[in-house]
Amino acid sequence: DCLNISRHKVQLAIANEWVSVNSQSIKSNYKVQPKDAIIAHIPIATEAATLMPEAIPLDIVYEDDHLLVVHKPAQMVVHPDTTHQTGTLVHALVHRYKNLPLKDDMPTRPGLVHRIDKDTSGLLVVAKTAESLAHLSRQFYNHTVKRIYYALVWGTPENGSGTIDLNIGKRPYHQKIVACPDGKKAITHYQVIKPLHQVALVACRLETGRTHQIRVHMQQIGHPLFGDPKYGGDVIVKGQRYASYKAFIRNCFKLMPYQPLHAAVLGFNHPVTGAPLSFEAPLPENFVKLIEKWEKYNTARMDHVAQDKAFDQTSLSLFQ
């Protein structure tokens, strides 16, 4: 009570396995026993006074008096949470800008209209005024914002393009987002840009913008993002388990030890002038190198196949 912790926060903590009894995770129906050792890690909202500005460089793609568009690098968290209290995009924003409007009156989300995962790179729009925040948020709510992501997935989706319409949501006691009928509406349109034999570069256009939407949707159709540790992409999904192939995959994972997902295109109407704006961010260097690595691997593989065919034809000729 002294921390003003609500029942909902306690339930959320249990669902996320932040509460343990005798060093074991428990469910909400657990009956407390005498001498139980209970440890709870319950997040407390960070006060505005503790959100210290940090001089972190920002890659600003566009800026005016009403908004800015930022190119966020992978491995940067957008706003503080229980495990990331410093070094976030928000800390960089409050160092550079004063009096940014608060998203949902939350002191840890100044100017934020939307967000992307820590390990996802790409474009974010940030509002500099309350009017812009409200207008841009409405565009996201109405799904009129253009968002295109590039992803490297295992395998090549059939037909080259398609639409995934699967509700997704978070289940209690589950650390991942899952497809579920009673989840939130989620629609992803995808198109294969470059097939690379065992993997493919895919463009995904979001019609809705749910947490982990692309990662969950691609997993559900059997093409998880390459190297994605949360949704089944950090193991060999396609290809033979030869030692040389395993070594190649390990080197690929080292090059990009998180999901290759990049918010490449962001388009919306200016909140004041109404003019359509569209921005595009190039793929990160390690993403480009990962694609090049697969291209070289496939070139070498095709050369090897061609040599094998030539050998087979020569061998057959000996018996004619």
C-alpha positions in Angstrom: 0.0 0.0 0.0 2.8 2.4 0.8 4.0 2.0 -2.9 0.5 2.5 -4.2 0.7 -0.8 -6.2 -2.6 -1.7 -7.8 -4.1 -5.2 -8.0 -3.7 -5.0 -11.8 0.1 -4.4 -11.4 0.4 -7.4 -9.1 -1.5 -9.6 -11.6 0.6 -8.4 -14.4 3.8 -9.1 -12.5 2.6 -12.7 -11.8 1.6 -13.2 -15.5 5.1 -12.0 -16.6 6.8 -14.3 -14.0 8.1 -11.4 -12.0 6.9 -13.0 -8.8 8.5 -16.0 -7.4 7.8 -18.2 -4.3 10.8 -20.1 -2.9 12.7 -19.2 -6.1 10.0 -20.7 -8.4 7.7 -18.9 -10.7 4.0 -19.3 -9.6 0.6 -18.9 -11.1 -2.0 -16.5 -9.7 -4.0 -19.3 -8.1 -1.1 -20.3 -5.9 -2.0 -20.6 -2.2 0.6 -19.0 0.0 2.0 -21.3 2.7 3.6 -20.5 6.0 7.3 -19.6 5.7 7.1 -19.1 1.9 9.8 -16.7 0.6 8.1 -14.4 -1.8 10.0 -12.1 -4.1 8.2 -9.6 -6.4 9.8 -7.4 -9.0 7.0 -4.9 -9.7 7.8 -2.0 -12.1 7.1 1.5 -10.6 6.5 4.3 -13.0 9.5 6.5 -13.5 8.8 10.1 -12.4 9.6 12.9 -14.7 12.1 14.3 -12.3 14.2 11.1 -12.6 14.2 11.0 -16.4 17.6 12.5 -16.7 18.6 13.9 -20.1 21.5 12.1 -21.9 23.6 13.4 -24.7 23.0 10.6 -27.1 23.4 11.3 -30.8 20.2 11.2 -32.8 19.9 10.4 -36.5 17.2 13.0 -37.5 15.8 12.4 -41.0 13.3 15.3 -40.9 12.3 18.1 -38.5 10.1 21.1 -38.3 8.3 23.0 -35.5 5.7 20.3 -35.1 7.5 17.0 -35.4 10.6 15.1 -36.2 11.4 11.8 -37.8 14.2 9.7 -36.2 16.1 6.8 -37.6 16.6 4.5 -34.5 19.4 2.1 -34.5 18.9 -1.6 -33.5 19.6 -2.3 -29.8 18.4 1.1 -28.7 15.3 0.9 -26.4 12.7 3.5 -27.2 11.6 4.4 -23.7 12.6 3.3 -20.2 11.2 0.2 -18.6 12.1 -2.1 -15.7 15.3 -3.3 -17.3 16.4 -0.2 -19.3 16.5 2.9 -17.1 19.2 4.7 -19.2 20.4 5.1 -22.7 17.0 5.1 -24.4 15.7 7.2 -27.3 13.6 9.2 -24.8 16.7 10.1 -22.8 18.2 11.5 -26.0 15.0 13.4 -26.8 14.6 15.1 -23.5 18.3 16.2 -23.7 17.6 17.9 -27.1 14.1 19.1 -26.7 12.2 20.8 -23.8 8.5 20.4 -23.0 7.7 17.6 -25.4 4.0 16.5 -25.0 3.5 13.4 -23.0 1.9 10.3 -24.6 -1.1 9.2 -22.4 0.3 11.6 -19.7 3.2 9.2 -19.1 6.4 11.0 -18.1 8.5 8.3 -19.7 7.0 8.8 -23.2 7.5 12.4 -24.2 6.7 13.0 -27.8 6.2 9.3 -28.6 3.5 8.6 -31.1 4.5 5.0 -31.6 7.5 2.7 -30.9 9.5 -0.2 -32.4 11.2 -3.1 -30.7 14.7 -2.6 -29.2 16.4 -4.8 -31.8 14.4 -3.4 -34.7 15.9 -0.5 -36.6 14.2 2.2 -38.5 11.9 5.2 -38.6 9.9 6.8 -35.8 7.9 10.0 -35.8 8.0 12.1 -32.7 5.6 14.9 -31.9 6.8 18.2 -30.6 3.4 19.7 -29.7 0.3 18.4 -28.1 -1.7 19.2 -31.3 0.7 17.1 -33.4 0.7 14.3 -30.9 -3.1 14.0 -31.0 -3.3 14.3 -34.8 -0.5 11.8 -35.5 -1.9 9.3 -32.9 -5.2 9.5 -34.6 -3.6 8.6 -37.9 -2.0 5.5 -36.3 -5.3 4.6 -34.6 -7.1 4.8 -38.0 -4.4 2.8 -39.7 -3.8 5.5 -42.3 0.0 5.6 -41.7 2.1 3.9 -44.3 4.7 1.5 -42.7 6.9 -0.9 -44.7 9.4 -3.1 -43.0 12.2 -5.2 -44.5 12.7 -8.6 -42.9 15.0 -11.6 -43.7 12.9 -14.8 -43.1 13.6 -18.5 -43.2 12.5 -20.0 -46.5 10.6 -18.3 -49.3 6.8 -17.7 -48.8 4.7 -19.3 -51.5 3.3 -17.3 -54.4 5.7 -14.5 -53.6 3.2 -12.3 -51.8 0.2 -12.6 -49.6 -1.8 -11.3 -46.6 -1.7 -12.6 -43.1 -4.9 -11.9 -41.1 -4.4 -13.4 -37.6 -5.4 -12.0 -34.3 -2.5 -11.8 -31.8 -2.2 -11.2 -28.1 -0.3 -12.1 -25.0 -1.4 -15.0 -22.9 -1.0 -15.1 -19.1 2.2 -16.8 -18.0 3.5 -16.5 -21.5 6.6 -14.4 -22.4 5.7 -14.3 -26.1 2.9 -12.8 -28.3 0.9 -15.6 -29.8 -1.8 -16.0 -32.4 -5.2 -16.3 -30.7 -8.8 -15.8 -31.8 -9.6 -13.5 -28.9 -6.5 -11.4 -29.5 -6.3 -8.0 -31.3 -6.9 -7.7 -35.0 -3.6 -7.9 -36.9 -3.1 -7.7 -40.6 0.3 -7.9 -42.5 0.8 -7.7 -46.2 4.0 -9.2 -47.5 6.0 -9.5 -50.7 9.2 -11.4 -51.5 11.9 -8.9 -52.6 14.8 -11.3 -53.0 14.7 -15.1 -52.7 18.0 -16.4 -51.4 17.4 -20.2 -51.4 17.1 -21.0 -47.7 16.1 -17.5 -46.7 14.4 -14.5 -48.4 14.3 -10.8 -48.1 10.6 -9.8 -47.6 8.8 -6.4 -47.5 6.0 -6.3 -45.0 3.4 -3.6 -45.0 1.5 -3.2 -41.8 -2.2 -2.6 -41.9 -2.3 -2.7 -38.2 0.6 -2.2 -35.8 0.6 -4.7 -32.9 3.5 -5.6 -30.7 5.8 -8.1 -32.5 3.2 -8.3 -35.3 5.6 -9.2 -38.2 7.6 -11.5 -36.1 4.6 -13.5 -34.9 2.8 -13.5 -38.3 5.8 -14.7 -40.2 6.3 -17.5 -37.7 2.7 -18.5 -38.0 3.0 -19.1 -41.8 6.2 -21.1 -41.3 8.8 -18.4 -42.1 10.1 -17.0 -38.8 12.6 -14.1 -39.0 16.1 -15.4 -39.5 17.9 -15.4 -36.1 14.9 -14.2 -34.1 15.5 -15.7 -30.6 12.0 -15.2 -29.4 10.0 -16.7 -32.3 11.9 -19.7 -33.5 14.3 -18.2 -35.9 17.6 -18.8 -34.0 17.8 -22.4 -35.1 18.2 -24.0 -38.6 14.7 -24.0 -40.1 15.7 -24.6 -43.7 18.6 -26.5 -45.2 20.6 -29.7 -44.5 22.5 -30.0 -41.2 25.9 -30.4 -42.8 28.8 -29.2 -40.6 29.8 -26.5 -43.2 26.2 -25.2 -43.4 25.9 -25.1 -39.6 29.2 -23.1 -39.4 27.8 -20.7 -42.0 24.6 -20.2 -40.1 26.5 -19.6 -36.8 28.6 -16.9 -38.5 25.4 -15.3 -39.9 23.9 -15.3 -36.3 27.1 -13.6 -35.0 26.9 -11.0 -37.7 23.4 -10.0 -36.6 22.5 -11.6 -33.2 18.9 -10.4 -33.3 16.0 -10.4 -35.7 16.8 -8.7 -39.1 13.8 -6.3 -39.1 14.0 -2.7 -40.4 11.3 -0.1 -40.4 12.3 1.3 -43.9 9.3 3.4 -45.0 7.1 5.7 -42.9 4.4 7.9 -44.5 1.7 10.1 -43.0 0.0 13.4 -43.3 1.5 16.5 -41.7 -0.5 17.2 -38.5 -0.8 20.9 -39.3 -0.5 21.4 -43.1 -2.1 18.1 -44.1 0.6 17.6 -46.7 1.6 14.0 -47.3 5.1 13.1 -46.0 7.1 10.0 -46.8 10.5 8.9 -45.6 12.8 6.0 -46.3 15.8 4.8 -44.2 18.5 2.5 -45.7 19.2 -0.9 -44.3 21.7 -1.0 -41.4 25.3 -2.0 -42.4 25.1 -5.5 -40.8 21.8 -6.2 -42.4 23.3 -5.4 -45.8 26.3 -7.6 -45.0 24.0 -10.4 -43.9 22.2 -10.3 -47.3 25.5 -10.2 -49.1 26.8 -13.2 -47.1 23.8 -15.2 -48.3 24.2 -14.0 -51.9 27.9 -15.2 -51.8 26.9 -18.5 -50.2 24.3 -19.1 -52.9 26.7 -18.2 -55.7 29.2 -20.7 -54.4 26.4 -23.3 -54.0 25.3 -22.9 -57.6 28.9 -23.2 -58.8 29.2 -26.4 -56.8 25.9 -27.7 -58.3 27.1 -26.9 -61.8 30.3 -28.7 -61.2 28.4 -31.7 -59.9 26.2 -31.8 -63.0 29.2 -31.6 -65.2 30.7 -34.5 -63.4 27.5 -36.5 -63.6 27.3 -36.0 -67.4 30.9 -37.0 -67.8 30.4 -40.1 -65.8 27.3 -41.1 -67.7 29.2 -40.6 -71.0 31.6 -43.3 -70.0 28.8 -45.9 -70.0 27.3 -44.9 -73.4 
